[in-house]
Amino acid sequence: MFRIRFFALCAAFAASAAFAMAAAGAPSAAAENAADQNAADERQRKLIGVLQSDAPPQDKAITCKHLAIYGNEEAVPALAALLPDKELASWARIALEAIPGPAADEALREAMGKVQGRLLVGVINSIGVRRDTKAVGVLVPRLKDADADVASAAAAALGRIGGPAAAKALEPLLATAPAAVRSTVAEGCVLCAERFLADGDRNEAVRLYDVVRKADVLKQRVLEATRGAILARQAAGVPLLVEQLRSTDKAFFNIGLRTARELPGPEATEALAAELGNAASDRQALMLLALADRGDAKALPAVLDAVKSGADHVRTAAMSALARFADASCVPVLLDAALDENAQLAQTAKATLARLPGRDVDADLAARLPKETGRKRQVLIEVAGQRRIEAALPAIVRCAEDADAEIRAAAVGAIGTIGGARQAADLVRVLQKTDDPKEQAAIEKALMAIGGRAGTACGPHLMPLARSGAPALRVIGLHALACAGGPDALAAVRSAIGDTDETVQDEAVRTLSTWPSRWPEDDGVAEPLLALAKSARKAPHQVLALRGYLQWVQATRKLKDDERLAKVNEILPLVTRPEDKKLVLASLSEFPHPGALKIVESLLKEEAVRAEAELAMLKIAQGIAGSNRQEARAAADMLRTQAKNPTVRKRAAQVIQQMEKFEDYVTAWQVSGPYTEGSVFATAYPPEKDPAKAQWKALPPGGAAQPWMMDLSAALGGENRACYVRTYVHCDAERRARLEFGVDDGSKVWLNGKLVHADGAGGAATPGEHKVPVALRKGWNALMLKITQDSGPWEFCLRIGGADGGKLDGLKVQPLPPAD
């Protein structure tokens, strides 16, 4: 795994270099190559120097890992010198295995005469990894070494190297080698046979596989050889494959199943399908899965037969297999299965129908629907809805008025899934004809789904419900109009607040108070909510309006922070009951802004809501600890000494402790991303090339254990991606400063639009790992980081210190762009 990691680092370093050259103007290709080679040579010389120095073993071990990437034959002598070292031999071999050229091969061969025991085993293993054909002569004598581990290592290495000489040396030992070595000899023979097969010598591969199959060796080796013998024979291996499928030994049956998936050609499919009918039911299900993995349409008749009859678990497996290679010809069989008395089987059949690939299946199902009746029609409707077959909608709409209640219910559900504005009108017509509460509820659900999907286009079709003479239909209309949204829908709901029926009034107020904020044109909801909060005749209506208004204030994007707070202050005179004040406090606790602290502080004096006010103030203080330290500290100090709740006092003290411990770290950030296209380190995404198109959101602070460590994985997740974070730093005067930060993985840093750091290397986010001197200007400074993710944790931490790394006073940090 480390080698993969270092290659990733190497790629990141290359991307970083490419970025720097692009910024300065790229040199000629020849000059660039020469510079790269000189840098690589110098790096290797330094690494070799470490190996030849008195550096501690751990430093030399890391150096060997670096040489696995950067080393060439010049590093071989220094690495070879470590092969007799018990602590460093394995590290040296890692590099020697990776370095190209004959020098490493020669060094490993020479080492065989200088080391013993486990060190010798390691050297032989490395020779096998490199597949050094010149080593066959020195490996063959080791097959009879008194040390079984050495002999086994030699057998495995010869197998990896392959070739006639290796096979000739290994084959006789299948009968004569000691038991401790014989299994590895058989493994070597199997590896040699694989090499023969890869080189095109099928006959020799088959012969050697057969020799191992008949030898007195471990069962696992016989299984490996059997698989190889079948695959090497190609179509001629089918009889041997069938032999395994008929075996009473579970291990041989399983190797037959595995090989059946690998062996190409129709002959293997036909043989597996033919054996299906002869096998026991517990094996039939496994064989059906193997047929499905082959994906050969020749298996279709046998699979369909299995769907029609047999044990339930076999029929289930057969239906699952159909989804892999079936077509419209399977529809009749699956439709019949969907009517089975066994509910689980019927459900599996419907699920399979829903998954069958191809437009021909859609066309077949749509054509059948008008012709079928009863339970089969119901199944077709349900499947058409799951497959979203729009061509079936006319027939489904007609079924919404079928004499069969279950068919009507299925049709309404399918229309709700795939219908549009036109079908909303059809459902309204059907709704007006039924008095069944259950059917009305189902149609309401479908109308709400269509409204949420089709939007304001549904409004005109829903208005008849809002004007219906039946209160129950007017309520359904209100719910559906809220999902559709739009000014007309909002006006209809507002009008219903004055309805003659109290139930409709109550539902209109409830609908207005939960009006979907996802419709930009529906921002007009604020005014009627505020009016209701001020003048509603019913107390419950005032509470609902107040709650809805507070939710709107919190959710809308059109208000600036000061405007948002002004809206809350505007309704405070209306808030007289303790339960209403608790609503205000709950809303403010989710608004991390120093202005919110002032509103909460005014409510601390009221005993009825003091507990809620203390909790809200604590949460706000925690939320602004990174962006408004002074206000957060003052609030936490007050709670620490004056809060009546002992838990709040304790948590306030913890907030202060954390602020003091990490007050230099920036924890107020916005994040943009993730971005995944192209090379994530080198590619310029919107925040760096087209800022107007970048979208930003708040980055939550770190966890309680490390509040200064910002967790990008929790916010954005995934691997092989990049993001940008930004914040704004206010300085009371021009200052020389230093950014100290750690990132996982690569990073770039811009201060006031200027790139001040770029490093594509990965690694853990260690505080202070990177130190970048910068000049802060008087006033606001824009700080932006790009951080890439390779794998594992994705996080960063950053503090701003003085030029000498000490504390830098007079700074203010906020994540939002400062006002002009």
Secondary structure, DSSP 8 states (H G I E B T S, - for coil): -HHHHHHHHHHHHHHHHHHHHHHH----HHHHHHHHHHHHHHHHHHHHHHHTTT--HHHHHHHHHHHHHH--GGGHHHHHTTTT-TTTHHHHHHHHHHS-SHHHHHHHHHHTTT--HHHHHHHHHHHHHHT-GGGHHHHGGGGG-SSHHHHHHHHHHHHHH-SHHHHHHHTTHHHHS-HHHHHHHHHHHHHHHHHHHHTT-HHHHHHHHHHHHTSS--HHHHHHHHHHHHHHHGGGGHHHHHHHHT-SSHHHHHHHHHHHHH--SHHHHHHHHHHHTTS-HHHHHHHHHHHHHHT-GGGHHHHHHHHHSS-HHHHHHHHHHHHHH--GGGHHHHHHHTT-SSHHHHHHHHHHHHH--SHHHHHHHHHHTTT--HHHHHHHHHHHHHHT-GGGHHHHHHHTT-SSHHHHHHHHHHHHHH--HHHHHHHHHHHTT---HHHHHHHHHHHHHHHHHHGGGGHHHHHHHHT-SSHHHHHHHHHHHHHH-SHHHHHHHHHHTT-SSHHHHHHHHHHHHT--TT-GGGGGGHHHHHHHHHH-SSHHHHHHHHHHHHHHHHH-SSS-HHHHHHHHHHHGGG--SHHHHHHHHHHHTT---HHHHHHHHHHTT-GGGHHHHHHHHHHHHHHHTTT-HHHHHHHHHHHHHH-SSHHHHHHHHHHHHHHHHTTTB---EEEEEEE-SS-TTTS--HHHH-GGG---EEE----SS-TTSEEHHHHH--SSEEEEEEEEEEESS-EEEEEEEEEES-EEEEETTEEEEEE-------TTSEEEEEEE-SEEEEEEEEEEE-SS--EEEEEEEETTSS---SEEEESS----
